[in-house]
Amino acid sequence: MDRIWAPWRMAYLSGEEKPRREGCIFCWKPLEGEDEANLILERREHCFTLMNLYPYSNSHLMVVPYRHTADFTSLSAGELLDCQQGIVRVIQVLKDSVDPQGFNVGMNMGQAGGAGIAAHLHWHVVPRWNGDTNFMPVTGGTKVISESIQEGYQRLKAAWHGKDRDEG
């Protein structure tokens, strides 16, 4: 029998997760200066990239503007360009480090649009592989993530910093 092991999710599943901090997670995480603890992989002029703590697949990343806004139309041209260049960089690093066969790239805006954190815009970049949907999500309502968050962070961090940066 194969075992599914995702120990970092137990605190979430059991409801014993550490108390949530007040305010917007996308505002306070970059201010703490603890990039590894906060799973931040890159800081750019107008945005940052971090791993999703509750990923849809291995190496699920997010690109987040620093400015707190839920209004996509309020982003400046500079913010939009920097975020899009950040997404390009994420895709390049993921191609080099985990060799996905495809990607889902997108943003859920507003609670009705499916945003888990509706008050602060963010893009999801989800690497995909042929056959990565199996019986677990279909029949068991469970997704299997085969790599720990910290292992993924270390692998991606090495890939990020081991390659010449293209600031665009």
N, C-alpha and C positions, 0 to 999 in steps of 0.2 A: 504494500500500500504506500502510495506517495503521501508525503506530509506537506501541508501548507503551513509555512512559518512566516509570520509577519508580526513580531513582538511589539513593534512600535505602535501598532494599532490597538493593543489591548487597553491602554488607558482611555482611548477614545470610545471603544466598544463597551467598556465597563462603566463608563461615566465618571471615571476617576482621573480624568485629565486634569492637569494643573489648572488652577483658577485662571479664567480668561482675564487678560489685562484690559483695563478700560481704554476706550478709544479705538481708532482704526489700526488694525494689524499692519496694513501697508504703509501707514505713516510712522508708527513707532519702531518697526523692525529696522529700517535703515538708520535710524537715529541712535540705536543702541551701540553700533560699532562692533557688534559681535557677529561677523558675517558667517562663520562656520556654524555657530549655534542657531542662527536664523536662516541657514541654508541659502544665503546670498552668494551667488557665483560671480556676478559682475555688477559694477556701478558705472553708469554712463552719466553724461551731463544732465539729462532730463528724466532718466529712468534707471531701473535696476532689474536684474534677473535673479529669480530664486526658484528653488524646487518647491513643488506642491507637496505639502506634508501628507495629504490624502490623495495620492495620485490615481489617475485612470489607468496608467501604464508605467513601466519603469521609465525613469528620467523625464517625467512630466514636469515641464518648466513653465514659469509665468514671467511675462515682461510687464512691469508696473511703472507708470509715471510717478515721479515723486509727488507732484501736486495732487492734493486730495480733490477729486472731482468725480461726479457720476455722469457728467454731461460731456459726451464725446465731442460735440460741436464746440466746446469751450477750449479744447486743446489748441495750442498755438502751432504754427507751421514747424517751428523748431522742435516742439515736443513730439509732434506726429512723426517727423523725419527720424528723430533719435529713437523713438520706440520701434519704428519699422526697421531701422538699421539694427537695433537690438534683436528683433525677431530673426533677421537674416543671419546674424551671428549665432544665435541659438541653433538654428537649423544646420549651419556649418559644423558647429561643435558636435551636435548629436549625430550627424552623418559620420563624422570622424571617430566618434567614441562608441556608439552603440549600433551603427549600421542599420537604421530602420528602412523599411521598404516603402514607407509613406508617412504622412503627418496629418494631424488635425490641427489647424491653426484658427483660433477664433476668440470671440469675446461675447459673453452673455451680459446684456445691459438691462439693469433693473430687475427687481424681484420677479416680475412677471416674465422676464426674458430668461430666467434661470440663474441669475447671478447669486452666488453664495455670499459674496460681499458686494452688495449692490451700490454702496456709497462711494466706492473707489474703483475706477476703471482698471482693468487688467486683461491682458491677452494670455490665453493658454496655448502652449505648443506641446502637443502630445505625439510622441513618436509611435508609429504603428508598424506591425509586422503581419504578413499574410497568415491567417489562421490564429491571430491573437484573441479572437473571440471564440470561446469554447463552451462546454456544457456548464461551467461554473456560473457565469453570469446569467445564462439562459434558464437553467433549471434551479440553481441554488441561490440566485440573487447575490452571488459572491464574486468579487474580482480577485484574481491571484496576481500578486506582485512578487516577482521572484528575487528581488534584491532589496536589501535593507536601505533605508533612506541614507544613512551615514556612508555605507559602501558606495552608493550611487553618487553622493556628494563628492567623495574623495576622487572617484574615477572621473567625474565631470570636471572637477576643479583642476585635476592634472591635465585633462584634455584642453581645458580653457587656457591655461597658462603655458602649455607646452607648444602652442601654435602662435605664430605671429598674429597680432591683433590687426584687424582691418577696421579702422574707425570710420571709414566711408567718407 
